[in-house]
Amino acid sequence: MSFGHQKVESRRLLLREIAQRGPLPRIDLAERTGISRATVTAITSDLLRGGLIAEVPRDTQPGEPARGRPRVDLKIAGQAHLVAGLKVSDASISLVLMDFQGTHLADHERSMPQARQSPDALATEIAAGLTRLAAQCGRNLTDISGVGVGISGIVDADHGLVYWSPSLDQRNVPLGKVLTNLLGIPAYVDNDANLVAMAELTFGLGKDHSDFIVITIESGVGMGMVLGGQIYRGTRGCGAEFGHTKVHLDGALCRCGQRGCLEAYVADYAIVREATSVGGISVTASTSQAVTAILAAARNGDPTARTVIDRASRMFAMGLANLVNIFDPELIILAGEQMQFDHLYADAVMEQMRKSIVEIDKPPPEVVIHKWDNLMWAQGAAAYALEFVQDTAVEALEDV
């Protein structure tokens, strides 16, 4: 490794440590990273000179003598950069603006003219939403250093390539490049469930876990995996497609075009499709309203509704058991709009899952519910973009 490359890597490591653990003193940075104190002093001087970090007075403990040079901690300089994140949903785009420290500055919800659009039309909607978002803080679109985009479907995050998404009317779309060209700022695209996992790892329920799985259930079924403190994406960049694992040979049609996917039994559109004969469901009702009506009908003894809900619960329990048997995670987090309904995490479903996992003399992984809204998904997208912006800022310090 060349000296210049080693210096950039040290800067990146220290900046990331300050972002995750700060404010903290230089001596703690040296102990946490294994970098010598002298090198820490030199590298943090570069970061201070570049405006990426700042010194703040260190809090003294009661009775601690105040002598010598005032002690300082190092923190991220929030004003250094703006970072945006957004979540593309069926009916809207949810956007959030953060500073370089990850502090929430503004948010905006923009209605979508239709759920499925061309790449150019979606990019135009995103540009309009980001422009409005920046204006709330008296800033321009070009003041944003990077934007993270969460979209459902199969995504190669390394290349910003969307192989398939229910939000796009085309396959194999280089959405990252389309957005970067239109916006004039770097755009980083990933599967929305991965970005929920990123948010859980950064400031959510997974913050104290190195290995956990997030299952998102709304218009579709997604999964984000954290292994060894890192998002797992597979060799092609599109791993962990839990919703498209097969649970029934030649089974129900999934919106991805294949049959027998878990999503084709568990997602809200699947439940509504399978229970269209249930009485009391208006054809003009939203999907959420229809699911609410179906669940009410099931509780009231409607045989069709009961069959659909029972099958969805069994399929979901089977899917969870398979995940536990394969990955043995510390924690499973269930998140998304469908968490307002309890049919997928009722005690009976969890018990069915436990009966289907390998039995050892240790308790099964903890399963917790986190009722995320779209703004939280967008915050995960912003946290994803923030890492890229940090890396770009560090590389630019070579000219400082």
C-alpha positions in Angstrom: 0.0 0.0 0.0 1.4 3.4 -1.0 1.9 6.1 1.7 -0.7 8.3 0.0 -3.3 5.6 -0.1 -2.5 4.6 3.5 -3.0 8.3 4.5 -6.4 8.4 2.8 -7.5 5.2 4.5 -6.4 6.5 7.9 -8.4 9.7 7.3 -11.4 7.7 6.3 -11.2 5.4 9.3 -10.8 8.2 11.8 -13.6 10.3 10.3 -15.9 7.2 10.4 -15.0 6.6 14.0 -15.7 10.2 15.0 -19.0 10.0 13.1 -20.1 6.9 14.9 -18.6 7.5 18.4 -18.0 11.2 18.7 -17.5 13.5 20.4 -14.4 11.8 21.7 -10.7 12.7 22.5 -7.7 11.9 20.3 -6.5 9.3 22.8 -9.7 7.4 22.5 -9.4 7.5 18.7 -5.9 5.9 19.0 -7.1 3.2 21.3 -10.2 2.3 19.2 -8.5 2.3 15.8 -5.0 1.0 16.7 -3.5 4.1 15.0 -0.6 5.7 16.9 -1.2 8.8 18.9 1.2 10.8 16.7 -0.5 9.7 13.5 -4.0 10.4 15.0 -2.8 14.0 15.9 -1.5 14.5 12.3 -4.5 13.1 10.6 -7.1 14.9 12.7 -5.2 18.1 12.0 -5.8 17.4 8.3 -9.5 16.8 9.0 -9.8 20.0 11.1 -8.0 22.1 8.4 -10.4 20.7 5.8 -13.4 21.7 7.9 -14.7 18.1 8.3 -14.4 17.9 12.0 -14.4 20.5 14.9 -13.0 20.7 18.4 -15.5 21.1 21.3 -14.7 21.6 25.0 -14.7 18.3 26.8 -17.2 17.9 29.7 -15.3 17.7 33.0 -16.4 15.5 35.8 -17.5 17.0 39.1 -14.4 17.5 41.3 -12.0 16.9 38.4 -9.2 19.5 38.6 -8.9 22.0 35.7 -5.2 22.4 35.1 -3.0 22.7 32.0 -4.3 23.0 28.5 -8.1 22.8 28.2 -9.2 19.3 27.1 -11.1 19.0 23.8 -13.1 16.3 22.0 -13.5 15.9 18.3 -16.9 15.9 16.5 -18.2 16.0 13.0 -18.6 19.5 11.6 -22.3 19.4 10.7 -22.1 22.4 8.4 -19.5 20.8 6.1 -22.0 19.0 3.8 -25.7 18.4 3.1 -26.9 14.9 2.4 -30.4 13.9 1.3 -32.2 10.5 1.4 -35.5 9.4 -0.1 -37.8 6.4 -0.3 -39.8 5.7 -3.4 -43.2 4.2 -2.6 -46.3 3.3 -4.6 -48.1 6.6 -3.9 -45.4 9.0 -2.8 -41.7 9.9 -2.5 -40.5 10.6 1.1 -37.5 12.8 1.4 -35.2 14.0 4.3 -32.3 16.4 4.4 -29.4 15.9 6.9 -26.2 17.7 7.7 -22.8 16.1 7.7 -23.3 15.0 11.3 -26.6 13.2 10.5 -28.8 15.9 12.1 -32.3 16.1 10.6 -32.8 19.5 8.9 -36.0 19.1 6.8 -38.3 16.6 5.3 -40.9 16.5 2.5 -43.5 14.2 1.1 -44.3 14.3 -2.6 -47.3 12.5 -4.1 -46.6 10.4 -7.2 -48.8 10.7 -10.3 -48.8 7.0 -10.7 -47.2 4.0 -9.0 -45.3 2.7 -12.1 -43.4 5.2 -14.2 -40.6 5.5 -16.8 -37.1 6.1 -15.4 -37.0 9.7 -16.8 -40.4 10.5 -15.3 -39.4 9.1 -11.9 -36.1 11.1 -12.0 -38.1 14.3 -12.7 -40.3 13.7 -9.7 -37.3 13.1 -7.5 -35.6 16.2 -8.8 -38.7 18.3 -8.0 -38.9 16.8 -4.5 -35.3 17.5 -3.7 -35.5 21.0 -5.0 -38.5 21.6 -2.7 -36.6 19.9 0.2 -33.5 22.1 -0.2 -35.7 25.3 -0.5 -37.1 24.6 3.0 -33.6 25.4 4.4 -33.0 28.3 2.0 -30.6 26.1 -0.1 -30.4 25.0 -3.7 -30.4 21.5 -5.1 -26.7 21.8 -6.0 -25.8 22.5 -2.3 -26.5 18.9 -1.6 -23.4 16.7 -1.7 -25.1 13.4 -2.3 -28.5 11.7 -2.3 -29.4 8.1 -1.2 -32.3 6.5 -3.0 -34.3 3.5 -1.6 -36.5 1.7 -4.1 -38.1 -1.7 -3.9 -37.1 -4.4 -6.3 -33.8 -6.1 -7.3 -30.9 -3.6 -7.2 -27.2 -3.8 -7.9 -26.1 -1.1 -5.4 -22.5 -1.1 -6.6 -23.5 0.1 -10.0 -26.8 1.9 -9.2 -28.5 -0.6 -11.5 -32.2 -1.5 -11.0 -32.7 -4.9 -12.5 -36.4 -4.8 -11.7 -38.7 -2.6 -9.6 -42.5 -2.3 -9.3 -41.9 1.5 -9.5 -40.4 1.4 -13.0 -41.9 0.3 -16.3 -38.5 -0.9 -17.6 -36.0 -3.5 -16.5 -32.2 -3.0 -16.2 -32.4 0.7 -15.5 -29.1 2.5 -14.6 -31.1 4.7 -12.2 -28.0 6.0 -10.3 -26.5 7.3 -13.6 -29.9 8.7 -14.7 -30.4 10.6 -11.5 -26.7 11.8 -11.2 -26.9 13.2 -14.8 -30.3 15.0 -14.1 -29.5 16.3 -10.6 -25.9 17.3 -11.1 -25.0 15.6 -7.8 -24.0 12.0 -7.0 -27.0 9.6 -6.5 -26.6 6.3 -4.7 -29.3 3.7 -5.2 -30.0 0.6 -3.2 -32.9 -1.7 -2.3 -35.1 0.0 0.2 -35.0 -2.9 2.7 -31.2 -2.7 2.7 -31.5 1.0 3.7 -33.9 0.1 6.5 -31.1 -2.2 7.7 -28.6 0.6 7.4 -30.8 2.9 9.5 -31.3 0.2 12.1 -27.5 -0.3 12.2 -26.8 3.5 12.4 -29.4 4.7 14.8 -32.0 2.0 15.4 -32.6 -1.3 17.1 -29.6 -3.0 15.5 -27.1 -0.4 16.7 -25.7 -2.8 19.4 -25.8 -6.0 17.2 -23.2 -7.1 14.6 -25.6 -9.7 13.0 -29.3 -9.1 12.4 -32.0 -9.3 9.8 -34.7 -6.8 8.9 -37.8 -8.0 7.2 -40.0 -5.2 5.6 -43.6 -5.9 4.9 -45.7 -3.4 3.0 -46.7 -3.4 -0.7 -44.0 -6.1 -1.0 -41.7 -8.2 1.2 -38.1 -7.2 1.5 -35.1 -8.1 3.6 -31.9 -6.4 4.7 -29.1 -8.4 6.3 -26.3 -7.1 8.5 -23.4 -9.6 8.9 -20.3 -8.6 10.8 -21.6 -5.0 11.0 -21.9 -4.7 7.2 -24.9 -4.8 4.8 -24.8 -8.1 2.9 -25.7 -7.8 -0.8 -24.4 -11.0 -2.4 -21.9 -11.5 -5.2 -24.1 -9.7 -7.8 -25.1 -6.9 -5.4 -28.7 -8.1 -5.2 -28.7 -10.8 -2.5 -31.2 -11.3 0.4 -34.4 -11.3 -1.7 -36.5 -12.9 1.0 -39.8 -12.0 -0.7 -38.9 -13.9 -3.8 -37.8 -17.1 -2.1 -40.1 -19.9 -3.3 -42.6 -21.4 -0.8 -44.9 -23.2 -3.3 -44.0 -25.0 -6.5 -46.0 -23.4 -9.4 -47.9 -21.4 -6.8 -49.5 -17.9 -6.8 -48.3 -15.3 -9.3 -45.9 -12.8 -7.9 -45.6 -9.2 -9.4 -42.0 -10.1 -10.3 -43.4 -12.4 -12.9 -42.5 -15.7 -11.2 -44.8 -18.1 -9.3 -44.7 -19.4 -5.7 -42.8 -16.5 -4.2 -43.4 -15.8 -0.5 -44.5 -12.2 -1.4 -47.3 -13.6 -3.5 -48.9 -14.9 -0.3 -47.9 -12.3 2.3 -47.8 -8.9 0.7 -50.8 -6.6 0.9 -51.6 -6.8 -2.8 -51.6 -10.6 -2.6 -53.9 -10.7 0.4 -56.4 -8.4 -1.4 -56.1 -10.3 -4.6 -56.8 -13.7 -2.9 -59.8 -12.3 -0.9 -61.7 -10.4 -3.6 -64.8 -12.4 -2.9 -64.9 -11.3 0.7 -68.0 -9.1 1.3 -67.8 -5.5 2.4 -64.6 -4.6 0.4 -65.1 -1.6 -1.8 -63.4 -1.7 -5.2 -62.4 2.0 -4.7 -60.8 1.4 -1.3 -57.0 1.7 -0.8 -55.0 -1.4 -0.4 -54.5 -0.7 3.3 -58.3 -0.2 3.8 -58.9 -3.4 2.0 -56.5 -5.4 4.1 -58.1 -3.9 7.2 -61.5 -5.1 6.0 -60.2 -8.6 5.2 -58.7 -8.9 8.6 -61.9 -7.8 10.2 -63.8 -10.3 8.1 -61.4 -13.1 9.2 -61.9 -12.3 12.8 -65.7 -12.4 12.3 -65.5 -15.9 10.8 -65.6 -15.2 7.0 -64.2 -18.5 5.6 -62.5 -17.0 2.6 -60.8 -14.3 4.6 -59.8 -16.8 7.3 -58.2 -19.1 4.7 -56.2 -16.2 3.1 -55.0 -14.9 6.4 -54.1 -18.3 7.8 -52.2 -19.2 4.7 -50.3 -15.9 4.7 -49.4 -16.5 8.4 -48.2 -20.1 7.7 -46.1 -19.1 4.8 -44.5 -16.3 6.7 -43.7 -18.5 9.7 -42.1 -21.0 7.3 -40.0 -18.2 5.7 -38.8 -16.9 9.1 -37.9 -20.5 10.2 -35.8 -21.0 7.0 -33.9 -17.7 7.7 -33.1 -18.8 11.2 -32.0 -22.2 10.1 -29.7 -20.8 7.5 -28.3 -17.6 9.1 -28.9 -18.0 12.9 -29.0 -14.2 13.5 -28.9 -12.5 16.8 -32.0 -10.5 16.1 -34.9 -10.3 13.6 -36.6 -6.9 13.1 -40.0 -6.8 11.5 -40.7 -3.4 10.0 -43.0 -1.6 7.6 -46.5 -0.5 7.0 -48.0 -3.9 7.6 -46.8 -3.8 11.2 -50.0 -2.0 11.9 -51.6 -5.4 11.5 -50.7 -8.3 13.8 -51.6 -11.3 11.7 -47.9 -11.9 10.7 -46.4 -11.6 14.1 -49.1 -13.0 16.3 -48.0 -15.4 19.1 -49.3 -18.3 17.0 -47.1 -17.3 14.1 -44.0 -17.0 16.3 -44.7 -20.3 17.9 -45.1 -22.0 14.5 -41.7 -20.5 13.5 -40.1 -21.8 16.7 -41.4 -25.3 16.0 -39.8 -25.3 12.5 -36.2 -24.2 13.5 -33.4 -26.5 14.6 -33.6 -27.2 18.3 -30.6 -26.6 20.5 -30.2 -25.8 24.2 -30.3 -22.1 23.5 -33.3 -19.7 22.9 -34.2 -18.8 19.3 -33.3 -15.3 18.0 -35.3 -12.4 19.4 -38.0 -11.1 17.0 -39.0 -7.5 17.5 -41.4 -5.1 15.8 -40.4 -1.7 14.6 -43.3 0.3 13.0 -41.3 2.4 10.6 -42.9 5.2 8.6 -41.6 6.3 5.2 -39.6 9.1 6.7 -37.5 6.6 8.7 -36.8 4.7 5.4 -35.6 8.0 3.9 -33.3 8.5 6.9 -31.7 5.2 6.1 -31.1 6.3 2.5 -29.5 9.5 3.8 -27.2 7.4 6.1 -26.2 5.3 3.1 -25.3 8.4 1.1 -23.5 9.9 4.0 -20.8 7.2 3.9 -20.1 8.0 0.2 -20.0 11.7 0.9 -17.6 11.1 3.8 -15.3 9.1 1.5 -15.4 11.8 -1.2 -14.7 14.5 1.3 -11.7 12.6 2.6 -10.2 12.0 -0.8 -10.6 15.8 -1.6 -8.4 16.6 1.4 -5.4 15.6 -0.7 -5.5 19.1 -2.1 -5.8 20.8 1.3 
